[in-house]
Amino acid sequence: MVKHFDVIVVGAGLAGSAAALTMSRSGLNVCLIERATAPGEKNVTGGVLYGKVLDDLIPDWQNKAPIERWIVKNGIGIVTSKSLTLFQFETEDFYNPPYNSCTINRANFDLWLAQQAEEAGATLVTNTLVEDLIFKDGYVKGVKTQRPDGELEADIVICADGVNSLLAQKAGLRQKDIAPHEVGIGIKEVWLLPIEKINERFGLEDNQGSAYEFIGTFLNGVHGGAFLYTNKKTLSLGIVVNLGSLQKAAVQPSMLLEEFKGQPQIQKFIEGGTLVEYSAHMVPEIGLEMVPKLYGNGVMVAGDAAGFVVTNGFTFEGMNYALASGKAAGHTAVHAIKNGDVSAKALAAYKDKINESFIGKNLETYRKVYHVLGNPRLRKEYPQIIEEIAKDLFLFDGKPRPKLAKMVKSITGKKVAMWQVIRDGFDIWRYM
Ligand SMILES: Cc1cc2nc3c(=O)[nH]c(=O)nc-3n(C[C@H](O)[C@H](O)[C@H](O)COP(=O)(O)OP(=O)(O)OC[C@H]3O[C@@H](n4cnc5c(N)ncnc54)[C@H](O)[C@@H]3O)c2cc1C
């Protein structure tokens, strides 16, 4: 006999586990299916989590979750082959409850979150790939797994299967394959270093952490950026580059990562460390333009599978969006099942929840940022201009100093026409 659940969630990433936990807490019979041997095993992230979205799900999560460090320093670095210009914000305020953000290790964090769902009553099935959906009378009615006799029925299926969600496509929610310009490819390395060295190099104490994002000439004009985050005993270092831009430039992402690591100002952070992990993963990049239809008869899509990643040039966030959308899908399912109506009309409440939350609002606010950040001058001319201005600002060569405005005008004008600078500045002002 085919087993029946109220809801099946595909993917025990953050979106899937948050959905499963929400629904199990409300008494639904939930099955959470993960293709990896353990939740978190196949997940890649830079690692900065804005955890506030967990507050109502696991009220004491700050003391229970496997956290690496609490971020007290956020920075943007502009890198050239000879220099690093760092804009940094540092505050002890972020080191006190309720905290602002932390670094996490996905293998630990995802496993822990899935266990919370299990403890609340969800059935976690690992090592099982969902290959297809079961349809009946125009409704999604369950899933087909790769196991022999592996069909499972449910009143609702939540697709939380990550960026390239084949299930969202099979459900008819996404019409086309993902296009290269819609996604980024992220490559991440983890470097092991003694805790004292990490604290000394980044100016940290105890389990304080720092998170830096970088752009610069190392990208060879390719649309993307790099990151360097501190964990307890390791550093997470990597790049995320747009796949379409990468194809046009005909370069390998690994070459760009090598270039980034090779910059003397970056090298010194990882010097003496041991490379202990290397991973790569795709990530949604263009926000609102790639968000599919979010619901249908008996089906919803959450997290990266729904394209819910937002960057505004200063932060790169997907994990809090995954958690929040998983929760929203979970609440919608609870309501629908209790009312005995799982039609698209009933599940449309999920879209309203998304639109009213920070997810929908931020997707709308930053809908053009992807295009602004795609400007190749941000990765070639402007880092060089910033380097020259900074040099002139801090250099003393015995000559009288020009005024800042004169300095900026003469350096900028040599590399980029002034009208172009004003236009780029206007775009940044308008959209970021
Ligand atoms: C290099 C990189 C750096 C990033 N840095 C950050 C950061 O610092 N902060 C941040 O907030 N976000 C960051 N992100 C984005 C963030 O990682 C994602 O937004 C987040 O992981 C999305 O979670 P999710 O649960 O939706 O999807 P995922 O984490 O991708 O989980 C999907 C799960 O579904 C499983 N699955 C897939 N298909 C099937 C199937 N058919 N059957 C069964 N199981 C299946 C997968 O194994 C996986 O466990 C980064 C991403 C990358 C790639």
The ligand as an SDF file (V2000), in Angstrom:
LIG
                    3D

 53 58  0  0  0  0  0  0  0  0999 V2000
   29.0790   29.9020   -2.5400 C   0  0  0  0  0  0  0  0  0  0  0  0
   27.7930   30.3680   -1.9230 C   0  0  0  0  0  0  0  0  0  0  0  0
   27.8240   31.3040   -0.9040 C   0  0  0  0  0  0  0  0  0  0  0  0
   26.6380   31.7020   -0.2870 C   0  0  0  0  0  0  0  0  0  0  0  0
   26.7240   32.5410    0.7820 N   0  0  0  0  0  0  0  0  0  0  0  0
   25.6010   32.8450    1.4730 C   0  0  0  0  0  0  0  0  0  0  0  0
   25.6920   33.5450    2.7030 C   0  0  0  0  0  0  0  0  0  0  0  0
   26.7790   33.8480    3.2060 O   0  0  0  0  0  0  0  0  0  0  0  0
   24.5290   33.8630    3.3410 N   0  0  0  0  0  0  0  0  0  0  0  0
   23.3060   33.4940    2.8490 C   0  0  0  0  0  0  0  0  0  0  0  0
   22.2830   33.7960    3.4850 O   0  0  0  0  0  0  0  0  0  0  0  0
   23.2060   32.8000    1.7000 N   0  0  0  0  0  0  0  0  0  0  0  0
   24.3170   32.4360    1.0140 C   0  0  0  0  0  0  0  0  0  0  0  0
   24.2250   31.6690   -0.1060 N   0  0  0  0  0  0  0  0  0  0  0  0
   22.8860   31.2500   -0.5640 C   0  0  0  0  0  0  0  0  0  0  0  0
   22.3520   30.1150    0.3210 C   0  0  0  0  0  0  0  0  0  0  0  0
   23.3120   29.1030    0.4450 O   0  0  0  0  0  0  0  0  0  0  0  0
   21.0670   29.5410   -0.2570 C   0  0  0  0  0  0  0  0  0  0  0  0
   20.1710   30.5900   -0.4940 O   0  0  0  0  0  0  0  0  0  0  0  0
   20.4190   28.5180    0.6890 C   0  0  0  0  0  0  0  0  0  0  0  0
   21.2560   27.4190    0.8530 O   0  0  0  0  0  0  0  0  0  0  0  0
   19.0670   28.0510    0.1600 C   0  0  0  0  0  0  0  0  0  0  0  0
   18.5470   27.0290    0.9870 O   0  0  0  0  0  0  0  0  0  0  0  0
   17.4780   26.0210    0.4270 P   0  0  0  0  0  0  0  0  0  0  0  0
   17.0430   25.1900    1.5670 O   0  0  0  0  0  0  0  0  0  0  0  0
   16.4440   26.7390   -0.3500 O   0  0  0  0  0  0  0  0  0  0  0  0
   18.2490   25.1550   -0.6640 O   0  0  0  0  0  0  0  0  0  0  0  0
   19.4730   24.1690   -0.4660 P   0  0  0  0  0  0  0  0  0  0  0  0
   20.3180   24.5630    0.6660 O   0  0  0  0  0  0  0  0  0  0  0  0
   20.1070   24.0540   -1.8210 O   0  0  0  0  0  0  0  0  0  0  0  0
   18.7820   22.7720   -0.0980 O   0  0  0  0  0  0  0  0  0  0  0  0
   18.1170   22.0000   -1.0350 C   0  0  0  0  0  0  0  0  0  0  0  0
   18.1390   20.5690   -0.5250 C   0  0  0  0  0  0  0  0  0  0  0  0
   17.3530   19.7480   -1.3780 O   0  0  0  0  0  0  0  0  0  0  0  0
   18.0350   18.5270   -1.6140 C   0  0  0  0  0  0  0  0  0  0  0  0
   17.5050   18.0290   -2.8750 N   0  0  0  0  0  0  0  0  0  0  0  0
   17.6150   18.6100   -4.1070 C   0  0  0  0  0  0  0  0  0  0  0  0
   16.9560   17.9060   -5.0340 N   0  0  0  0  0  0  0  0  0  0  0  0
   16.4020   16.8330   -4.3890 C   0  0  0  0  0  0  0  0  0  0  0  0
   15.5970   15.7510   -4.8150 C   0  0  0  0  0  0  0  0  0  0  0  0
   15.1970   15.6500   -6.0870 N   0  0  0  0  0  0  0  0  0  0  0  0
   15.2410   14.8230   -3.9000 N   0  0  0  0  0  0  0  0  0  0  0  0
   15.6230   14.9440   -2.5950 C   0  0  0  0  0  0  0  0  0  0  0  0
   16.3830   15.9650   -2.1350 N   0  0  0  0  0  0  0  0  0  0  0  0
   16.7600   16.9070   -3.0170 C   0  0  0  0  0  0  0  0  0  0  0  0
   19.4910   18.9230   -1.6220 C   0  0  0  0  0  0  0  0  0  0  0  0
   20.3470   17.8240   -1.3910 O   0  0  0  0  0  0  0  0  0  0  0  0
   19.5310   19.9620   -0.5080 C   0  0  0  0  0  0  0  0  0  0  0  0
   19.7650   19.3930    0.7460 O   0  0  0  0  0  0  0  0  0  0  0  0
   25.3870   31.2270   -0.7510 C   0  0  0  0  0  0  0  0  0  0  0  0
   25.3460   30.3000   -1.7860 C   0  0  0  0  0  0  0  0  0  0  0  0
   26.5400   29.8580   -2.3630 C   0  0  0  0  0  0  0  0  0  0  0  0
   26.4810   28.8170   -3.4480 C   0  0  0  0  0  0  0  0  0  0  0  0
  1  2  1  0
  2  3  1  0
  2 52  2  0
  3  4  2  0
  4  5  1  0
  4 50  1  0
  5  6  2  0
  6  7  1  0
  6 13  1  0
  7  8  2  0
  7  9  1  0
  9 10  1  0
 10 11  2  0
 10 12  1  0
 12 13  2  0
 13 14  1  0
 14 15  1  0
 14 50  1  0
 15 16  1  0
 16 17  1  0
 16 18  1  0
 18 19  1  0
 18 20  1  0
 20 21  1  0
 20 22  1  0
 22 23  1  0
 23 24  1  0
 24 25  2  0
 24 26  1  0
 24 27  1  0
 27 28  1  0
 28 29  2  0
 28 30  1  0
 28 31  1  0
 31 32  1  0
 32 33  1  0
 33 34  1  0
 33 48  1  0
 34 35  1  0
 35 36  1  0
 35 46  1  0
 36 37  1  0
 36 45  1  0
 37 38  2  0
 38 39  1  0
 39 40  1  0
 39 45  2  0
 40 41  1  0
 40 42  2  0
 42 43  1  0
 43 44  2  0
 44 45  1  0
 46 47  1  0
 46 48  1  0
 48 49  1  0
 50 51  2  0
 51 52  1  0
 52 53  1  0
M  END
$$$$
